[in-house]
């Protein structure tokens, strides 16, 4: 890329923040220093894992376990030693990266794979009026766009697609897809070795004596007996019990119980190593051996951690255990089995990253960044990366802000909830943090003359957080108007609370405990600036592709 003198000067004097030093971030940092950006700060929470090395080219095997941001800085300086790059190893949502930190930058470039963090950066940039170039990739697809306060749609103007949901009864009793078995396996692992208080674990009722299975009893007695006892319970006893429900199998093939001794004697053990270990679907006997070995190792090598173990897709022992559990269940229910690689993708909600897509996205980010720092906002574009169609890159005019967006338009949201049963603690966690993406919310019930404050305000009085919303001390009943602030995001939203008795919805059959409504405007958004070709693409009537919402966390939501 050849830059004229004025453009080069604008680029060289711009102070840029890069958020994320992973797949896109590595490519982006390299592109920036090779395009004369020399004043760069980079923030990333993660450390380097061996699985990153195939696509995050700034890292080598010797860097495994080290900070991504810090290693990326050292590697990029080799491209341009005169660049001034500051690396921060930390969470962008931490207090030290608040408004005062962001205010020093002329431009923010997002290279994140986490929706919550992207929301946070979006809100801070809007609050401070800092231009943001947003990006994301998902396999062969991706996009980049520019966000400017008051001029363009923000990250949250576009509704994210709701995650897929699966009924609990399907996962527990009648699975017919690999994902059902993988979700089941993760819950079994958590039930056996995780914390006792897991209200969202669909298997925890298996610990009730009335079910005939106290999970602690599975882990009791001689350690050598534990793997066999667990296998027999889940793949023989439970399956035989399920077969007794005749109506359940009237229209579907019944499951087939497994006997551990029969499996282990059915074929000689073989050593599967290297790439084949990940890419090959194992036989039932091989999966049985893997499971027994994993359970034995957990009992002996991680005995001190039992009761606090949490699944991590990058923990080989736990990943092997979940893969074996899931594949054995697939075999029991006649579902085609999967390789460990495939199970890992499902378990970690991974759409496997492709280095070339990341490289394309990073190049597009820099092109838009140059337009921003040279004030050529009318030339800024949203660009979609597509695998199908006549063009790989599809530019589109930037959308205007959505009038009903609760982040950039100050629209009021309506929250419907049973105020007589819903706890204040759950309102903070479920509505404000999880649903609205807030970080440190604080509540003022301004039409009831009651300042609730934040959760930290009640650190010494946890009982207050356990009160229901309509409690006289909380005063969030029907018609309450809440002004909710998050100082860490410089974000404020007004909520109107409407009481909805539990019986008014279908909660008993899987309906939501609360409902948030505030994005009701169906009017197509306008476009701004640019040439006729891009305008034609935007106004052609074709539905826009959804931006990748590539969150590293699980999105297999369970509805009970």
N, C-alpha and C positions, 0 to 999 in steps of 0.2 A: 504494500500500500504506500503510495507516494503522497505526502502531505505538503501543502504549500506553507509558506513561512508563517502566516497568521494562524493557520490551523495547528501547526506544530507548536507554536508558542502557547496557544490555548490549552493544548493537550499537556504540555510539559509543566504548566503552572497549576494544573487542576489537582486537587487533593481528593483521592478516591478511596472509598471503603469497599472491599470485597468481602462478602459474607459467605463463607464456605470454601474449603480447599480440597474438595473431593474430585469427582469425575469431571464436572464442568469447571470447577475452581482451578484445577491444575492447568488445564488448557487456557483458561482465561488469564491467569497470572502471567503465563508465558507470552500470550498475545499482547497484553498491556505493556510489558517492558520492551517488546519489540516494536511497539507503535508509539514510543516516546513518552508514555505515561511513566513518571519516575517517582511520584509521591503517593505511595500506596500503603494502606493498612489492610491486613487480612485477619479475620476472626474465624476460628473453627474449634469446636468442642472435642472432636474425635481424635483418637490416636490411630496410627497406621496398622492395618490388619493385612495378613498375607494375601487375603482374597482381593485386596485393592490393587495389587501390583500389576494385574493384567491390563488395566486401563488408566491408572493414575500414574502417568509416566514420570513424574517428579520424584517418585519414591522407589527405593530398592529394598532388597531383602534385609539388609543391615539396618534399615529404618523401622522395622516392625516394632510396635510398642511405643514409638515416639510420637510427639505432637505433629499432626498434619500441617498446621499453620507454620510451625517453626521450621520443619524440614522443607516445606514448599518455599519458604523465604530463602533458605540457603541455596536451594537448587536453582531458583529463578535468578538469583544474583549472578549466576554463572553466565546467563544470557546478557545481562547488562549490569556489571559491577558498580556502576555509578548510581544506580537506582536507590532511592530511599524507601525501603520496605520495612514496615513494623508488623511483627506477628504477635497475635494474642491467642493463647490457648485457653478457651473458655466458652461458655454458653452466651450467645448473643442476647439472651433474655436476662442475664445477670445485671444487677444494679449498676455495676461499673461501666456497662455499655448503654447507659441511659441517654437522655436528651443532651446533656452536656457533652457527651462523647460524640454523638452524631452531628452536633452543630458545627464541628470543625471541618466537615467534608462538603465538597461541592457536588458530589455524585455518589450514589450507593449502587453497587452491582450485586444482585442476589444470585448465588450459585448453591442454593439450598435444596435438600431433599426432604424437608420436614415442613408440613403445612402450618403447624403451630408457630414455628419460627418465622415463616414467610409472612404470616398474618402480623406478627409482632413488628417486623421490620417495615411492613407496609404502613402500619398505623403510626409509627414514629416518623417516617418520612413524610407522611401526610401532615402530621401535626407541626412539623418543622419546616415544611415547604421545600424539602430536598428532593430533587428528581431521583427516581428509582428505575433502574433497568431490571426487570424481572425475567426469570428464565426457568425452564424445566424440561427434562427429557424423560421419556418412558419407552424403552426399547428403541424402535426405529422412529418414534414420533417425538416431537418437541416443539417449543415455541419460545420466542423472546418478545417482550413488549416494553413500552416506556410508560411510566406512571408519573403524572404531574398533578399536584393538588389543584382542584378546581377546573382542570382542563381535560383530563382523561379519566376513563374508568380506572378504579383501583383494583388491587388483587382480589378484594372481596365483593366487588360488584358482580362478578361472575359466580353463580352458584356452583359449588363443587358437587359432582355426582355423589349420591348417597352410596355408602359402602354396601356390598352385598350382605344379605342377612340369611340365616338358616335357622329353622325352627329347632328348638332344643330336642323335641321328641324324635326328629329325624336323625340328629347327631347321636343321640343315646340309643335309639332302638332300631331304626331302619335306614342306615346310611346307604346311599347309592352313588356317591361320587367320592373320589379320593380326598377332596377338601374336607368332607364330613369326617373322614377317618383321621386326618391330620389334626383337625381341631380337637377331636376326642382324645387323641394321644397326648396333646399338650395339656389338656385338663387332667388326664390321668397322672401325668408326671407331676403336675402341681399338687394334686390331691395327695399323692404318696409322699412327696419330699418337700413340698412348699409350706408356707405359713399356714397355721390353723385357721386364721380369719380370712377366708376367701369368699366373700358374699356373692361374687360374680362367677364362681366356679360351678358349672352345672353338675359336677360329679361329687360335690361335697356332701350331698345327702347320702352318699354311699357309706359315709362314716357313721350313720345312725345304726344303732343296734337292731332297729326294726327291720332293716334291710338285710340283716344277717352278716354284715361286713363292717367291722370296725377297722379302718385302714391301719390303725396302730398295730392291730394283731397281725397284719400281713408282714410287718417289719420286726415282729417279736421273735424270740427263739433264736436258735443257731443261725448265724449269718449265711451259712451254706444252703440253708433251706429256703431263704427268702425269695430268690429268683423263681424257683419252681412254684412256690406258693402263689406269687403274684401272677405268673403265667396261667396257672390252673384256674385261678379265680376269674380272670378277665376273658380267657379264651375257651374255657370249658364250662365252669359252673354258671357264670352269667349267661352264656349262650344257651345252655340247656334250660335254664329258667325262662329265657325269652321264648324258646320254642314251645313252651307250655301254653302260651297265649295264641291259640289256634287261629283266631280271627285275624291276627296281625299278618299271618302268612297265607291267607286265603287267595290273595291276588299277586303275590310276589314270591320269588324263590326263597326258601328258608335258609338261614345261616347254617354253617357246618362247624360243630365244636372241634377243637384241636386238643390232642393229647401230646404233652411235651415229650414223653419217653418215646412215643411212636415216631414223632418228627425227628428227634435226634438220632434214632436208629435207622431212619429211612434212607440216608445217604451219608457217604463219608465226608467229613469236613474238608473244605478247600480254602486255600488262602486267596482272598481277593484284595489286591493292593493297587496303589497308584491311581491313575485316572479311572480304571475300570471299577474301582470301589465306589466312585461317585456316579458313574454313568450307567451302571448295570443294575437292572431290577433283580434282586436276590430271590432265591427260592424260599418257600416257607421254612424249610429246615435251616437255611442260612440265616434268615431273619430271626428264627428262634435262638440260634447260637449267639447272634449279636445281642439280642435282648438279654439273655441270661448273663452274658459277659458284662454288659453295661450295668445291669442291676447289681451284680457282684462288686463291681468297681465303686459304684456309688456308696454301697454299704460299707466297704472297707477303706477306700481312699478318701471319701468325702463324708464320713460319718459325723464329723463335727458340724457340717453344714446342713445336715438333714433338719428340716423344719424351716429353712430359709432359702432353699434352692429355687431359683427362678430360671425359666427357659431363656437361653440365649442361642440363637442360630449359629453363632460363631464358636460356641463351646462344643468341640467335637464329640465329647462323651455324651452330653445331653442331646445333641443332634442325632447321633447314632441311635440313642434310646428311643427318641420320638419317631425316627424313620422306621425302626423295627416294629414298634407298637402299631404304627399306622398301617404298615404293609401287612402285618399279620391280621389286622382287622379287615383290611381289604380282601384278603384271601378268604376269611371266614364268610364274608357277605358276597363273594363272587364278583368283586370289583377288580378290574385290571390293576395290577400293582405298579408301583413307580420306582424309579431310581432314587438314590439318596439325594442327588442333585435336584430332582423334581420336587421331592418332599421339602427340601430346604427352601425352595422358591415359594411353595405354598405356606409353609410355617412362618416364614419371615415376611410374607407378602412382598416377595421380590419380583419385580419385572426386571429381568437381567439387563444390566446396563451395557450399552454398546459404545465403544470408545469413539467411533466416527461420528455418532450423533452428538455426543458431548462436544467434540471438536467443532462441529458445525455451529452448535448453539453458542459456544464461546466466541467464535468469529463474529456471529451476528450481534452479540452483546457489545463488542468493541466498536462495531460500525455505528450502533445506536448511541454509544457513549460519546463518540466523536461528534455526532450531530448535537447532542445535548450540551457539551462543553463549548461548542461554537454557536450556541443559541439558534440552531436551525431546527426548531421544534416542528415546523410545518413539514419537514421531510422525515420525521420519525415515523416508524412503522411497527405494527405487530407482524411478525413473520412466523409462519407455521412451517414446521419440518414434517414432511409426509413421505411415506414409503410408496403409496399408490398414486396413480394419476400421472398426467403428462409432466408435472413439475414437482421437483423435490422441495423447492422453497416457494411458498405462497405468501406474498406480502399483502397486508390489509391495512386500511386506515385505522388510526387509533379511535377507539370508542370514547364517547363522552361519558361523564359520570352517570351512573344509574340513579334517577331521582329517589328511588326507594332504598338505596344502599344504606344500611345503618351505620356504616363506618365513615363514608365520605359525604353523606348528605344530611346527617343528623336526624334521620327518620326515627320515629318512636316505634319500639317493638312492643308487641303484646305477648305476654307470657301467660299461658293457661295452665293452671296447676291446682291440685287439691291443697289449699292452704291449711286445712285442718289436719293433714297427715304428713305433708312434705316438710322435712327438717331444714332449718337454716343451713346446716352443714352441707346438705345435699344440694341446696340452691347455689352455694358458692362453688362446689365441686362440679355439679352436673350442668347447671345452666350457664354460669358466668365463665368458669374456666374451660370446661370441656366443649360446650356448645358454642359459646361466643369467643373463645380463644383468648380470654383475658389472662393476665399474669398475676397481678396482685390487686384484685378488685376491692373497692370500698363502697358501701351502700349508705345512701341518705334517703330515708323515706320522707320526702319533703312535703307531701300533703298530709302527713300524719304526725309531723313534728317529732320525728324520731331518727336519730343518727345511729345506725347500726355499726358502721365502721367496717374494718377489715377483719379477717380471721385472726391476724396477729394481735388485734386489740383485745381479743378474748382468750389469749394464750393461757392465762391463769384461771380462766373460768370456762372450761370446755363444756360444761353442762349447758351454758347459754346457746352454744352452737347446736345442741341436740334438741332445742325447742322447735316446735312446729312454727310455720310462718305466721299463723294467725294468733300466736301467743300474745297476750297483752304486753309483754316485754319486748316483742319484736315488731308487732303491728303491721305486718305485711299481709293484709287481707284483701278481699275483693275490692278493686278500684284503687289500690295503692299505686302511687306513681313513684318510681325509684329513680334517683339520679345515681348512676354507677360510674365511678371514676377509677382509672388505672394510671397512676402517676408514672409507672415504669414505661408505659406506652404513650403517655400524654393523650389518652383516649377517654372519651366520656360518651355515655349513651343513656337515654331515658327509657325506662321499661314501665309499661302499664300492666299490672297484675290482675288477672281475672280468675276468680275461683271456679274450679271445675271439679265437682265431686267425683270421687273415684268411679262411681257407678255410671258417670256420664260418658265414659270412654270404654275402649275394649282392652283395658290394661290387663284384665285377667287372662286374655288370650294373646297377649304379646304386645299390646298397645303401649304407647309411650307414657311415662310418668308425668311428662310435661310437654308442652308444645309451644314453640316460639314462632310467631308470625310477624313478618315485617317487610317481605320482599314480594309485594303483590302487583307491582307495576308491570303490565305486559307490553308496554309500548316499546317498539324497537328503538335502540339507541342511535343517535346521530353519529356521524363521523366528522373528523376535522382534518383540514389541510390535505395537501398531496396531489398527485397526478391523477389523470382520468382512469388509467388502467387499474390502479389500486382502488379508486373509488368504485369502479365497476365491480371489482371483486367483492367489495364490502356490501354493495347494494344489489347484488345479483339475486338475492332471495335464498341463497344456499345457507343451510344451517352451519354456524360456526362449529369447528371441532372443539371439544372441551380441552382446557389446558391440563396437562398432566398434573395430577395431585399426588406426587410420588412421596408419600410419607413412609419413613422407615419402620413405623410401628405397624402392629396388626390392624387389619381392617375387616377381618372376618367377625362381624358383629353377631352376637347370639341373642335371639329374641325368645323369651320364655312365655 
